[in-house]
Amino acid sequence: MAKTLIIYYSSTGYNDRIAKQLAAKTDADLFRIEPVEEYDHDMWAAWDIAKKEREEGQLPALKSGYPDTSQYQQILLGGPSWGYTLANPLQSFLTKADFAGKPVYPWVTFYDHDEKYAEDLRAQLHNGQVQDLLELPMSVLDNQPRLDQTLTDWLTQMN
Ligand SMILES: Cc1cc2nc3c(=O)[nH]c(=O)nc-3n(C[C@H](O)[C@H](O)[C@H](O)COP(=O)(O)O)c2cc1C
């Protein structure tokens, strides 16, 4: 498989587990996006903050910086859906990240629906070839054999 970097954000651990499973299957490197201030693990408390940030146009500062993507041939990019679109730390990351024209394979985790996630991602991501979005609802996340198979099938479609 092409040399791969996995970039992800995870607040409550689902995307962290997915990123690590993907890394184990591909021998890829991991880069975790981390805000300076972590969000509350209670979804509604986190949403109060995230919604206010959006209303005020203040995306969170990040302490994780930006990875050097030059040595990679492709990027996997994942995170949770927040308020039907990209989580605030991922939005913040994308304001400055440059994907150097490389293929970017995105995934998203969510409960019910993700609305216009793919469209928003394409609008916010600079200089990358965004591929089809892998949608991972909770029904898949909470079923480890199914998740495992879904991730394997997804990776098989890549180089
Ligand atoms: C601030 C916030 C907003 C959320 N908004 C949505 C939403 O609009 N739709 C949805 O299906 N899930 C929503 N969720 C649930 C998350 O998508 C779900 O918990 C997440 O995919 C888990 O990823 P993580 O454990 O890697 O953080 C929200 C969660 C948080 C914390």
The ligand as an ORCA input file, in Angstrom:
! r2SCAN-3c Opt
* xyz 0 1
  C     -20.405     18.645     19.950
  C     -20.981     17.399     19.336
  C     -21.932     17.509     18.319
  C     -22.458     16.366     17.715
  N     -23.361     16.489     16.688
  C     -23.815     15.358     16.051
  C     -24.692     15.444     14.933
  O     -25.081     16.530     14.495
  N     -25.134     14.296     14.348
  C     -24.737     13.070     14.789
  O     -25.158     12.071     14.229
  N     -23.878     12.961     15.842
  C     -23.426     14.066     16.483
  N     -22.562     13.956     17.535
  C     -22.141     12.616     17.956
  C     -20.774     12.286     17.406
  O     -20.765     12.347     16.001
  C     -20.312     10.934     17.890
  O     -20.353     10.891     19.267
  C     -18.909     10.781     17.344
  O     -18.992     10.312     16.009
  C     -17.961     10.002     18.171
  O     -16.640     10.291     17.713
  P     -15.414     10.424     18.745
  O     -15.658      9.442     19.867
  O     -14.212     10.047     17.946
  O     -15.357     11.818     19.245
  C     -22.035     15.080     18.162
  C     -21.099     14.990     19.214
  C     -20.566     16.122     19.787
  C     -19.552     15.996     20.893
*
